Amino acid sequence: MDADVVIAGAGPTGLMLACELRLAGAEVVVVERLAQRTGESRAGGIHSRTLEVLDQRGVLDRFLAQGALQPVGHFSGLYVDFDESESRHPYPLMILQSAVERLLEEWAGELGVRVRWSSPVSGVRQDGSGVTVELGAGAGHGGTLRARYLVGCDGGRSTVRRLAGIDFPGTEPTMTALIGDVELPDLPEDYVWVRRRPAGDYSAIAFEPGWYRVITSEYDRVPGRDEPVTFEQLRQSLIRVAGTDFGMRNPRWVSRFTDAARQAARYRSGRVLLAGDAAHIHFPAGGQGLNTGVQDAVNLGWKLGAVVRGQAPESLLDSYHAERHPVGERVLHNTRAQSALVRPGAQTDALREVFGALMVFDDVNRHLRHMLNALDIRYPLGGDHPLEGRRVPDADLAADDGPSRICELLPAARPVLLDLRGSTEVAAVAKGWADRVDLVEARSADEHWVVPGIGEIDAPDALLVRPDGHVAWAAAPDCEPDLSALRTALATWFGPALRG
Ligand SMILES: Cc1cc2nc3c(=O)[nH]c(=O)nc-3n(C[C@H](O)[C@H](O)[C@H](O)COP(=O)(O)OP(=O)(O)OC[C@H]3O[C@@H](n4cnc5c(N)ncnc54)[C@H](O)[C@@H]3O)c2cc1C
């Protein structure tokens, strides 16, 4: 075998997955079609849950140093407020995708990940013991790689998805958007935030002194997927929508996107899995694509790592589809709604006004902010405690030494059994998994925790936290902990107990 896992694609999803797999002890090769990074950036921001997972791994500061926190988010251009009690990172971080990729690649390198450039996946064969991955020659070396698993993180037009025969059903585009990084010397304002006009809408956001990211959306014509995109098309589109080109000049980059929304019917076909845009594409409203891909990677990494190390059965991989497919489905759903809310026309004007008035209500705003920031996701793990299946809040821990908050328990991506009441019974159960699960005894600094999607709850007595930061088991305060449920959760996620 050349590696335990071959990852196709060195975008944000592939790089995050490579890091997670290395933390789980797997050997990884990332193969990338491009000869080198282009420096282009589609995404311009990351959200609360992604900031939390980077925080869990101890690398968040690198990202904060390269971006700027925004005080608000948005749903279809309508402002969504944040609440500092719900997350330690309640604000979106404006950071270009190129910087996110550079930082993830740097971290991956520190963890020993090899990226093979100019190496497009062109063929895949699966058998009982592994996958043979063929690499197109291109400017690279061609040849084949042998691994236990292949993960396609190769973007919306995924070759891996096609080769694995996985359907990609969804809705066709109804609009086209052009995007470019340009100079706009005649723009009379500092920035333009989603300005709707009869012919479409446009925005111009400064992301570097003198440089604007211009986006125009038009609804009368959807060009073919492979039609070329030019600076002149962007300029003409801005004139049609805004009535002027604001002196647009000096393009660094132009591209196109639509509101096509599609999702892989299965995230796994035997030894081939999909993550990120290879598994789901949608209108980029609310900036959720990169975030969802990174969070796919965090869900899959520890599971695939445990399987290749022989610590968990292959069936654990099915939980990846079961947990992440519904999350992707919800993102497609909310982005379809966002694209409907921005179209030109009197009916949409009215709908937008009604929707905007509803957003003033706390409950509406809260619902949207939880959804856009992926803070209220509850994986279907079963269990009675309201935290089970949800991401663990980053609560403060009261300890003289050691970690001062829950996030600090997860940098090595190992599961943690957090005992907040010093229960000898919980500690006794933990012994059965002492080689794989870290038992941590601490105290919660607060009696109550704020949990998006539920509200305030009493701090639990004990918690089993998976490496992705989701709660697999919890004991309510002042009740007998259900030790049988704890043993079941430990065995389900981390394999059988040690003998004796
Ligand atoms: C205008 C716009 C704005 C956006 N803004 C945001 C935002 O603010 N926040 C957000 O979260 N998301 C945003 N997105 C979405 C985001 O850009 C994508 O969701 C994200 O890039 C997906 O990452 P990925 O790694 O899954 O795929 P990609 O970034 O597409 O990476 C796939 C990689 O695979 C490589 N590849 C392709 N084929 C092969 C092959 N056969 N073999 C090997 N390698 C291959 C590609 O070269 C590429 O490097 C935006 C998108 C657009 C269009």
The ligand as an SDF file (V2000), in Angstrom:
LIG
                    3D

 53 58  0  0  0  0  0  0  0  0999 V2000
  -18.6360   33.3420   -5.2880 C   0  0  0  0  0  0  0  0  0  0  0  0
  -18.4780   32.3000   -4.2360 C   0  0  0  0  0  0  0  0  0  0  0  0
  -18.3430   32.7020   -2.9280 C   0  0  0  0  0  0  0  0  0  0  0  0
  -18.2420   31.7470   -1.9210 C   0  0  0  0  0  0  0  0  0  0  0  0
  -18.1390   32.1790   -0.6370 N   0  0  0  0  0  0  0  0  0  0  0  0
  -18.0940   31.2650    0.3550 C   0  0  0  0  0  0  0  0  0  0  0  0
  -17.9500   31.6890    1.7120 C   0  0  0  0  0  0  0  0  0  0  0  0
  -17.8500   32.8760    2.0270 O   0  0  0  0  0  0  0  0  0  0  0  0
  -17.9170   30.7330    2.6820 N   0  0  0  0  0  0  0  0  0  0  0  0
  -18.0020   29.4080    2.3660 C   0  0  0  0  0  0  0  0  0  0  0  0
  -18.0120   28.5770    3.2830 O   0  0  0  0  0  0  0  0  0  0  0  0
  -18.0740   28.9860    1.0960 N   0  0  0  0  0  0  0  0  0  0  0  0
  -18.1220   29.8640    0.0750 C   0  0  0  0  0  0  0  0  0  0  0  0
  -18.1540   29.4320   -1.2170 N   0  0  0  0  0  0  0  0  0  0  0  0
  -18.0860   27.9940   -1.5180 C   0  0  0  0  0  0  0  0  0  0  0  0
  -16.6500   27.4660   -1.4640 C   0  0  0  0  0  0  0  0  0  0  0  0
  -15.8170   28.1760   -2.3470 O   0  0  0  0  0  0  0  0  0  0  0  0
  -16.6130   25.9820   -1.7990 C   0  0  0  0  0  0  0  0  0  0  0  0
  -17.6580   25.3370   -1.1080 O   0  0  0  0  0  0  0  0  0  0  0  0
  -15.2750   25.3570   -1.4120 C   0  0  0  0  0  0  0  0  0  0  0  0
  -14.2550   25.7650   -2.2860 O   0  0  0  0  0  0  0  0  0  0  0  0
  -15.3640   23.8200   -1.4380 C   0  0  0  0  0  0  0  0  0  0  0  0
  -14.1210   23.2840   -1.0890 O   0  0  0  0  0  0  0  0  0  0  0  0
  -13.7020   21.8380   -1.6030 P   0  0  0  0  0  0  0  0  0  0  0  0
  -12.3350   21.6090   -1.0680 O   0  0  0  0  0  0  0  0  0  0  0  0
  -14.7750   20.8770   -1.2750 O   0  0  0  0  0  0  0  0  0  0  0  0
  -13.6720   21.9450   -3.1920 O   0  0  0  0  0  0  0  0  0  0  0  0
  -12.7490   22.8600   -4.1090 P   0  0  0  0  0  0  0  0  0  0  0  0
  -12.3920   24.1270   -3.4120 O   0  0  0  0  0  0  0  0  0  0  0  0
  -13.4460   22.9540   -5.4220 O   0  0  0  0  0  0  0  0  0  0  0  0
  -11.4180   22.0140   -4.2630 O   0  0  0  0  0  0  0  0  0  0  0  0
  -11.3780   20.8680   -5.0660 C   0  0  0  0  0  0  0  0  0  0  0  0
   -9.9330   20.5880   -5.4620 C   0  0  0  0  0  0  0  0  0  0  0  0
   -9.8870   19.3480   -6.1890 O   0  0  0  0  0  0  0  0  0  0  0  0
   -9.0380   19.5040   -7.3230 C   0  0  0  0  0  0  0  0  0  0  0  0
   -9.4430   18.5100   -8.3240 N   0  0  0  0  0  0  0  0  0  0  0  0
  -10.4650   18.5460   -9.2040 C   0  0  0  0  0  0  0  0  0  0  0  0
  -10.5110   17.4200   -9.9300 N   0  0  0  0  0  0  0  0  0  0  0  0
   -9.4970   16.6330   -9.4980 C   0  0  0  0  0  0  0  0  0  0  0  0
   -9.0250   15.3380   -9.8460 C   0  0  0  0  0  0  0  0  0  0  0  0
   -9.6120   14.6180  -10.8260 N   0  0  0  0  0  0  0  0  0  0  0  0
   -7.9520   14.8210   -9.2100 N   0  0  0  0  0  0  0  0  0  0  0  0
   -7.3320   15.5450   -8.2190 C   0  0  0  0  0  0  0  0  0  0  0  0
   -7.7260   16.7920   -7.8500 N   0  0  0  0  0  0  0  0  0  0  0  0
   -8.8060   17.3180   -8.4830 C   0  0  0  0  0  0  0  0  0  0  0  0
   -9.2840   20.9400   -7.7520 C   0  0  0  0  0  0  0  0  0  0  0  0
   -8.2130   21.4100   -8.5640 O   0  0  0  0  0  0  0  0  0  0  0  0
   -9.3660   21.6520   -6.3980 C   0  0  0  0  0  0  0  0  0  0  0  0
   -8.0940   22.0490   -5.9320 O   0  0  0  0  0  0  0  0  0  0  0  0
  -18.2470   30.3700   -2.2520 C   0  0  0  0  0  0  0  0  0  0  0  0
  -18.3600   29.9680   -3.5760 C   0  0  0  0  0  0  0  0  0  0  0  0
  -18.4720   30.9230   -4.5680 C   0  0  0  0  0  0  0  0  0  0  0  0
  -18.5920   30.4790   -5.9970 C   0  0  0  0  0  0  0  0  0  0  0  0
  1  2  1  0
  2  3  1  0
  2 52  2  0
  3  4  2  0
  4  5  1  0
  4 50  1  0
  5  6  2  0
  6  7  1  0
  6 13  1  0
  7  8  2  0
  7  9  1  0
  9 10  1  0
 10 11  2  0
 10 12  1  0
 12 13  2  0
 13 14  1  0
 14 15  1  0
 14 50  1  0
 15 16  1  0
 16 17  1  0
 16 18  1  0
 18 19  1  0
 18 20  1  0
 20 21  1  0
 20 22  1  0
 22 23  1  0
 23 24  1  0
 24 25  2  0
 24 26  1  0
 24 27  1  0
 27 28  1  0
 28 29  2  0
 28 30  1  0
 28 31  1  0
 31 32  1  0
 32 33  1  0
 33 34  1  0
 33 48  1  0
 34 35  1  0
 35 36  1  0
 35 46  1  0
 36 37  1  0
 36 45  1  0
 37 38  2  0
 38 39  1  0
 39 40  1  0
 39 45  2  0
 40 41  1  0
 40 42  2  0
 42 43  1  0
 43 44  2  0
 44 45  1  0
 46 47  1  0
 46 48  1  0
 48 49  1  0
 50 51  2  0
 51 52  1  0
 52 53  1  0
M  END
$$$$
